[in-house]
Amino acid sequence: MNEVSQISTTKRSLAERLPTSVTPAVRRLSVASLIGQGVLIVSGGVVRVTGSGLGCPTWPKCTAESLTNTPEMGIHGVIEFVNRTLTFALAAIGLILLVMLWNLRKERKDLFWLAFGLLAVIPAQAVIGGITVLTGLNPYVVSLHFLVSAGLVVISMLLVNRAYGRTGVTGPHDVPRPRPLIRQLSVVAAVAGYLAVVLGTLVTGSGPHSGDGTSPRMELNGYLVTRLHAVPVYVLVAAALLLVILLWRNGKGDILRNAALVLFVSVLFQGFIGYWQYFTGIPILLVIFHMAGASLMLGVVTNMIDVALRRGKDVLPA
């Protein structure tokens, strides 16, 4: 057998060992990716509020001579390096997911391309992180760094829903789609939620926690951008409350009602933490909780619009 034939046989052998259906391992990896992206956002918040943004002052190495942090760099080096390491761990999860979905790349294009998106964006996120360090924590680059992580949470949430057959091509089609008002309110909630996150980066960029004492800040009016950030939050609270009221009679087991309830509670939690930190001088611990809340809100608002728009089918008039 020549070398080309051996390579071809090896490829077939590897492909035959890969799953031909969505396995529990694929589902667990999708959940791991979602949780990991949220942890990465919180980790980035810890880097910022502890002043560890330049704990590793170079990129891609931590120092000019060392890939990892050194004892001389202290706790700031540890915090920054852990944050960088999380990115590589998430890239590994994305790669494993893509490999496990290889045999399903035609049958389950939805899953395969979502996994591909995760893997493709994570290296780009690492590069943006490097630019963040090399620009001395420019607040606009830091904001972009966060928003890419926010996008990865959204992708991961969609991946989880499709891996578990909640929405998409394998979602239940024997149930009616929600009525137009529910779908419209879900879109409003999603747009408001995403906009609140984007505007939140302006509040952060104008605030005191820059990631390093020498880093520049956005030259914006802190009070004005905070008020601006609050507008879509109010819209989101109203939309989530209306969704809960309209879906309440569907019963405890209804996926839409549960999604609306989780969204409403999450938004209230995030809003409470936001106001608490604002009126108490933005303490470090509350900022970290607010970052966790932002990650949670991104997931639940994406889940809400996904189950509202990508589940069931229209009921034809009799």
N, C-alpha and C positions, 0 to 999 in steps of 0.2 A: 504494500500500500504506500503510495507516494505521500509527500508532505501535505499537499493540498487536500487530498482525500482525508487524511488524518485530522486536519483542522476542521473540515466540514463535518466529519463524524463527531468531533468533540462539541462543536456548536449545537448539533442536533441533540446530543446527549444532555447538554446543559439545558436546552430549551424544554426537553421532555420532563426534566425535573421541576420545572417551574409550575406554579399553580395554573389551572385552566378555569378556575372560578374564583369568586371573591371569598377568600378564606378568613377565618377568625384572626389570623396573623395580620392580614391586610387591614382589617378593621381596627385592630389594636394599634398598629403603626399609624393609622390616620389620626386616632385619638392622641397618641404620643406626640405627633407633629403639632396638633392644635394646642395641647398643653405646653409643649416646648416653646412655641412661638409666643405664648403669653408670658412664660417665664423669662424669655429673652427680653421682652419689653420691660418687665419689672427689673431685671438685671441691669438694663440700660439706665433705668431710673436710679438705681442704687449707685451706679457709676457717677451719674450727674450730681446727686445730692451729697455724696461723700467727697466731691472734689477729686475724683479719681480718673477724670477724662483723659488726662495725660500721664496716667500711671505707667503706661507703656508709651514712651515718647516718640517711638518710631513705628513704621509699618512696612512690610508685614511682620518683621521681627519685633520683639518687645524692646530690645535695645539693639544697638549697632552690632553687638557681638553675640547676643543670645536670642534664641527663638522664644524662650519662656521668660517669665519675670525672675528677677534675682533677689536674694535676701536684702540687698541694699535699697531696693525700691520700696520696701515696707508694705503696709496693708493696701496702699493705693495700687501698687503693681499687681498684687494678688487679685483685687477686685476687677481691675481692667482685664487681666489675662483670663479670668474665669468667664467674663462676658464674651471675650473673643472665642474661647473654647466652645461655648454653647453654640455658636454659629456653625462650627465644624461638626458638632454632634447632630445638629438639625440637618445639615447637608448629608450626613451619613444616613439618617432616617429617610430623607427624600430619595437618595440613591437606591436604598434597599426596596422602597416602595415601587420605584420605577421598574426595577428588575423583576419584582414579584408580579407586576402587572404586564410584563412583556407579552405573554401569550394572550392577553386580553386587550391588546392595543387596538384591535379592530372592533371586537365585540363590545368593549366598554371604553370607547374613546373618551367619554366624560371623565372617568377615573384616571385613565392614562395621562391625559393632557393636563389635568389638575396636578397630578404628581409631577409631571414634567415641569410645569410652571413653578412649583415649589423648588425643585432642584435647580432650575435655571436662575431664579431670582435670588436664592441664598448666596451664591458667589458674588452676584452684583451687590448684594447688601454688604458683604465683607469688604468689597472695594470701596463702597461709599463710606464705610466705617474707617477705612484707611485714609481716605480723603479728609474725613472729619478730623483725624489726628494731625495730618500733615498741614491742615489749614488752621491749627491752633484752636479747634472747636468753634469754628465759624457757626453762629446760631442757625443760619439758613441751611447749612449742610447737615447740622445736627437734626433739624426738623425733617429734612428729607430722609435721613437715616431712620428716624422713628416712623415716618409715614410708610416706608417700604415694609417695615416690620408689621405695621397695621394691615397692609395689603396681604401679607403672608398669613395673618390670622384669618382674614376673610376667605382666602383660598382654602386654608385648612378646614374651616367650618363647612364649606361647600363639599369638600372631600369626605368629611365624616358623614354628612347627610346622605351622600350617594353611596358610600361604602356600606352603610347600614340599610340602604333601600328606603330611606325616608322620603327622598325626592328624586327627581331625574327620571331616566329611562326605566329604572327598575322600581321606582316608587309606585305606590298603589294607584291604579287607574280606575278602580271600581268604586271610587268615592267621588262625589261632586266637588268641583272647584269652589272655593269660597266666593261669596257674592262680590260684585264689583267694589262695593264700599270697603270691604275688608281688604281687598287687594290694593286699593288706592291708599288706604291708611297705612298699610305695610310699606308701600313705596315712600310715603311721606316720612314715616318713622326711620326708614333706612337712610334716606337723603339727609334728614336732620341729624341722625346719629353720626354719619360719616363727616358731615360738615362741622359738627361740634368738635370732632377729633382734629380735623384740619386746623380750625381756628384755635384750638387748645395749644397748638404748637407756637402760635404767636404769643399767647399768654406766657408759656414757658420760656420762650426766647427773650421776653421782656422782664422776666422775673430774676430773683437773686441767685438761683442755683444754676450756675453756668457750666459746671463740670471741672472748672479750674479757676483759681483766683485771677489769672491773667487773661482769661478768655473774653472776647467782646460780647456785647449784648445787642439785641435789636433795639434800634432807637425809636421805639413806639411808646405811646401813652399807655401805661399799664392798666389804668382804670378803664380807658376806652376799649381796649382789646378784650378785657375781662367781660365788660358788658356785652360786647359783640359776640363773644363766645357763648354767653348765656342765652342768647336768642334762640338758636336751634335746639338748645337743651329744653327750653320751655315748650317748643313745638313738639319735641320728642316725647316729653312727659304727657302732653295733651293727647297725642296720637296713641301712645301706649295705653293710657287710661280708657280712651274710647274703644280700643280694640278689646280690652278686658271686659268692658260693659257689654259690647255687642256679642262677644263670644262666650259669655258666662253661662248661658243656658245650654251650651253644647255638652256640658258635663265634664267630670273630672278626667276621663280618659281621652278627651279630645286633644289632639296634638297642637291644633291652632290655639286653643284656649291656654294650654300649658305654655306655649311659646310666648303668648302675649303676657301671661302672668310673670314669667321669668324676666321678660323684657322690662315690664313696669317696675318690678322690685329692684332690678339691676340699675335702672336709671335713677330711682329714688336714692339708692345707696351711693351712686356716683355723685349725684347732685349734693347729697348731704355732706360727703367728704369734701367736695369742691368748696362749698360755702364754709365749712369748718376750717379748712386750711387757709382760706382767704381772710377770715376774720381773726385768725390766731397767728398771723405772720408767716404763713407757709412753712410750718415745721417739717423736718425731714421725714418723720415717720408717716405723716399724713400724705406727703407727696408720693411716697412709695405705694400707699394704699390707693391713691388716686390713679397711679399708673396701672395697678392691678385692675382697678375698676374700668379703666379705659379698654384694657384687653378684654375683659369680660363683656363689656357693652358691645364691642366690635363683633364678638362671637354671637351674642344673643340677637342683635339687630339683624345680622346676616341670616341667622336661622329663621327669624320671623318672616323676612321677605322671601326666603327660599321656600318655606313650607306653604306660604300663601300663593306664590306664583308657579311653583314647579311641582305641584302635587295634585292628583285627581284630574278630572276632565269636565268640560262644560256639559251641563244637562240640557239635552235638546228639548224644545217645547213640544208638548203632546199635540 
